[in-house]
Amino acid sequence: MNIFFRDFFSDPVLFMPISILVVVISLCLFYAVYFIKKINEDEDKQF
């Protein structure tokens, strides 16, 4: 397992795509939660 992390951080071919993928997925999750929260708050104010 230690070898994987050493190779992961030293090899830009592994590090960059996985890092970018993590950033994109985290942004998608953030906005999904954000819009769901805003929709729920808006429904509460209408009634």
Order of alpha helices (4+ residues) and beta strands (2+ residues): alpha-alpha
